[in-house]
Amino acid sequence: MRNDFEKAMHFRHAAKRFDPNKTISSEDFTFILEAGRLSPSSFGVEQWHFFIIRDKAMLEAIQEKAWNQPQITTASELIGVAYRKKVRSSDDYIQKEFDMLKFPEVVRNLYRDWNDYRSDEELECWSSRQTYIAAANMMTAAASIGIDSCPIEGFDRDAVEKIIGIDTIHFGLPQLISFGYRVKEQQSRHRSELSDIVTYI
């Protein structure tokens, strides 16, 4: 299993263009989405939502607001990975999650004490960061079955949120991820050695 994971990590790269004639099967795409759904999140409250964008006109409009990056319209699937803004202890969504998780009162109080002293901006940053855990797992899951991906932050966020029709009172969109099949082999990968990025203390 270690070799399989390592192979997936070497296979994965940010594919800039996909084969528009190749489509990800429903079974494989569900596998990718499940990797996101099962990802860890702070306090286990799963503060993400995945918008699957398939409308052709919408994809073309998004591409225009994303520096015309070709991976948006050539991909088999495009996911908008959104975060939840309403994550105060008193918010309905959080209370629903706590009930589902059967959190005891002591944990609910811990969450309340932790986030009640934080600004809305701090909580949005925290919630947004959680989505990157799910995003990374989806991309690695895709790579494990030979499917390529590309994470995208280079877009006009306000414009794309409007195009998709996201309720910006409840959600924010920090990233898009395209999934599909590469049209050419990846270039040589350059990564620092472990000795350059790891310090044992």
SVG drawing of the C-alpha trace seen along z (x, -y; Angstrom):
<svg xmlns="http://www.w3.org/2000/svg" viewBox="-30 -40 50 42">
<polyline fill="none" stroke="black" stroke-width="0.4" points="0.0,0.0 2.9,-2.3 4.1,-1.9 0.7,-2.5 0.4,-5.8 3.9,-6.9 3.1,-6.0 -0.1,-8.2 2.0,-11.1 4.5,-10.9 1.7,-10.6 -0.2,-13.7 0.7,-17.1 -1.2,-20.2 -2.4,-19.4 -2.9,-22.6 -4.9,-21.0 -7.1,-17.9 -8.4,-15.7 -12.0,-17.0 -13.0,-13.7 -12.3,-11.7 -15.0,-11.6 -14.6,-10.5 -17.0,-7.7 -19.7,-8.3 -18.2,-5.6 -14.7,-7.1 -16.0,-10.6 -18.0,-9.4 -14.8,-7.9 -13.1,-11.2 -15.9,-13.1 -16.0,-10.5 -12.3,-11.3 -13.4,-14.8 -16.4,-13.9 -14.4,-11.6 -11.6,-14.1 -10.7,-15.3 -11.9,-18.8 -11.4,-20.8 -13.9,-19.7 -15.3,-17.4 -17.8,-19.9 -17.1,-19.5 -17.3,-23.1 -17.1,-22.6 -19.5,-22.3 -18.7,-21.0 -20.3,-22.7 -20.1,-20.5 -20.1,-22.8 -21.1,-21.2 -23.1,-23.8 -21.0,-24.7 -22.0,-28.4 -21.1,-28.7 -17.8,-27.0 -16.9,-29.4 -17.9,-32.4 -15.7,-31.1 -12.8,-30.6 -13.1,-34.2 -12.8,-35.3 -9.9,-33.0 -7.3,-34.3 -8.6,-32.0 -7.0,-29.0 -7.8,-26.0 -8.1,-23.4 -11.5,-24.9 -13.2,-24.0 -11.2,-21.0 -11.6,-19.1 -14.2,-16.4 -15.3,-17.8 -14.9,-21.1 -15.5,-21.4 -15.9,-24.7 -14.7,-23.9 -16.5,-26.3 -16.2,-26.9 -19.0,-27.8 -19.1,-31.3 -21.7,-30.6 -19.6,-28.7 -20.4,-30.4 -21.4,-28.0 -25.0,-29.4 -25.3,-28.9 -27.9,-26.3 -25.4,-24.4 -22.9,-24.0 -25.7,-22.9 -26.9,-20.4 -23.3,-19.0 -22.9,-18.8 -26.2,-16.9 -25.2,-14.5 -21.8,-13.9 -23.5,-13.6 -21.0,-16.0 -21.3,-16.2 -21.8,-19.6 -18.2,-19.9 -17.1,-19.8 -19.8,-22.2 -18.6,-24.6 -15.0,-24.2 -16.0,-25.1 -18.1,-28.1 -15.2,-29.4 -12.8,-28.9 -14.7,-30.7 -16.6,-33.3 -13.5,-35.3 -12.6,-35.4 -13.6,-37.9 -15.7,-36.9 -12.6,-37.4 -10.5,-35.0 -13.3,-32.4 -13.6,-32.7 -9.8,-32.2 -10.0,-29.1 -13.0,-27.7 -11.4,-28.3 -8.2,-26.5 -10.2,-23.4 -11.3,-23.0 -7.7,-22.5 -7.6,-19.3 -10.5,-17.9 -9.1,-19.3 -5.7,-17.6 -7.4,-14.2 -9.6,-14.4 -6.6,-15.1 -4.6,-12.3 -7.6,-9.9 -7.9,-10.9 -4.2,-10.2 -4.5,-6.8 -6.9,-5.7 -5.1,-7.5 -7.1,-10.7 -5.4,-14.1 -6.3,-17.3 -5.4,-20.9 -6.1,-23.2 -7.0,-26.7 -6.8,-29.9 -6.2,-32.3 -9.7,-33.7 -11.9,-36.7 -13.6,-35.3 -16.5,-37.8 -17.2,-37.3 -17.1,-33.5 -19.2,-33.3 -21.8,-35.3 -21.6,-33.2 -22.1,-30.0 -24.8,-31.6 -23.3,-30.9 -25.1,-32.3 -22.2,-34.5 -23.9,-35.0 -23.3,-31.4 -20.4,-30.3 -17.1,-31.6 -15.2,-30.1 -11.4,-30.0 -10.6,-27.4 -11.6,-25.4 -10.3,-22.0 -10.5,-20.5 -10.4,-16.8 -9.8,-14.8 -7.2,-13.1 -3.9,-14.7 -3.2,-15.3 0.6,-15.2 3.0,-13.7 4.1,-15.9 7.4,-17.7 10.1,-16.7 9.2,-17.5 11.5,-19.5 11.2,-19.2 13.5,-20.1 15.3,-17.2 13.9,-16.3 17.1,-17.6 16.3,-21.0 12.8,-21.2 12.9,-19.1 14.4,-20.1 14.4,-17.7 14.2,-19.4"/>
</svg>
